[in-house]
Amino acid sequence: MTNSTEHDIDLLLRILDYCDRIESCKQRFGDNFDIYQQDLDYQDVIKMNLFQIGECVI
């Protein structure tokens, strides 16, 4: 594999990991939007993982 391909695979694996973290958080806190709106920790975890995904795709 080329370095570019390895880099792309690494980025995709990181993105999948962040998605798994979001799913795990959702299972822990629940998927009710009202709960999300009221729980700052829940919001922070989701936002940070989305931010990390965004950093991977830039």
C-alpha positions in Angstrom: 0.0 0.0 0.0 1.1 3.5 -0.6 1.5 6.0 2.2 -1.5 7.9 0.9 -3.7 4.8 1.1 -2.5 3.9 4.6 -3.2 7.5 5.7 -6.7 7.3 4.2 -7.4 3.9 5.9 -6.1 5.4 9.2 -8.4 8.4 8.9 -11.4 6.1 8.1 -10.7 3.9 11.1 -10.5 7.0 13.4 -13.8 8.2 12.0 -15.4 4.8 12.7 -14.0 4.9 16.2 -15.5 8.4 16.8 -18.9 7.1 15.5 -18.6 4.1 17.9 -18.0 6.5 20.7 -21.1 8.5 19.8 -23.2 5.4 19.6 -21.8 4.2 23.0 -22.6 7.6 24.5 -26.1 7.4 23.1 -26.7 4.0 24.6 -25.4 5.3 28.0 -27.4 8.5 28.1 -30.4 7.5 25.9 -31.5 8.7 22.5 -34.2 11.1 23.8 -33.5 14.6 22.5 -34.9 16.2 25.7 -32.3 14.3 27.7 -29.6 15.6 25.3 -30.8 19.2 25.6 -30.7 19.0 29.4 -27.4 17.2 29.9 -24.3 19.3 29.2 -22.0 16.3 29.5 -23.9 14.4 26.9 -23.8 17.4 24.6 -20.0 17.8 25.1 -19.3 14.2 24.3 -21.3 14.2 21.1 -20.0 17.6 20.0 -16.3 16.7 20.7 -16.6 13.5 18.7 -18.3 15.3 15.8 -15.6 17.9 15.9 -12.9 15.2 15.7 -14.7 13.6 12.7 -14.7 17.1 11.1 -11.0 17.4 11.7 -10.4 14.0 10.0 -12.2 15.0 6.8 -10.5 18.4 6.3 
